[in-house]
């Protein structure tokens, strides 16, 4: 059995939440997790959209991580 150890150089993660504070907490946890892989935040893109059935806002974010 062969093991190949390659570095992850870039990674994009997508997140969504019904509350902005929850989305911030989720992104913070992802940043901490990716620090162990030696990945830093390169950029964050976010969007909010009104959801009529739920009668509230849905917050989404895309976080791009890159190797230090």
C-alpha positions in Angstrom: 0.0 0.0 0.0 1.4 3.4 -1.0 0.8 6.6 0.7 1.0 9.9 -1.2 1.4 13.0 1.0 0.6 16.0 -1.1 0.0 19.5 0.2 -3.3 21.2 -0.2 -2.5 24.5 -1.8 -6.0 26.0 -2.2 -9.4 25.1 -0.9 -12.9 26.7 -1.1 -15.6 26.0 1.5 -19.2 27.1 1.4 -21.4 27.9 4.4 -25.0 29.0 5.1 -27.0 29.9 8.1 -30.2 31.6 9.0 -28.5 33.9 11.5 -25.4 36.1 10.8 -23.9 35.4 14.2 -24.1 31.6 13.6 -22.5 32.1 10.2 -19.6 34.0 11.7 -19.1 31.3 14.3 -19.1 28.6 11.7 -16.6 30.5 9.6 -14.4 31.0 12.7 -14.4 27.3 13.4 -13.4 26.6 9.8 -10.5 29.0 10.0 -9.2 27.3 13.1 -9.6 23.9 11.4 -7.7 25.0 8.3 -4.9 26.5 10.4 -3.9 22.9 11.2 -3.5 22.4 7.5 -1.4 25.6 7.2 -4.1 27.3 5.2 -4.8 31.0 5.6 -7.9 32.9 4.4 -7.3 34.4 1.0 -10.8 35.9 0.5 -14.3 35.8 1.7 -17.4 36.4 -0.4 -20.8 36.7 1.3 -24.5 37.2 0.3 -27.8 37.6 2.1 -31.1 36.8 0.5 -34.7 37.0 1.7 -36.5 33.6 2.1 -40.3 34.3 1.8 -41.4 30.9 3.1 -39.3 31.2 6.3 -39.9 35.0 6.4 -36.3 35.7 7.2 -32.8 36.2 5.7 -30.5 33.4 4.6 -26.8 34.2 4.8 -24.2 32.4 2.7 -20.5 32.7 2.5 -17.7 31.3 0.3 -14.3 31.2 2.0 -11.1 30.7 -0.1 -8.2 29.3 1.8 -4.6 29.3 0.4 -1.3 27.7 1.6 0.7 30.0 3.8 
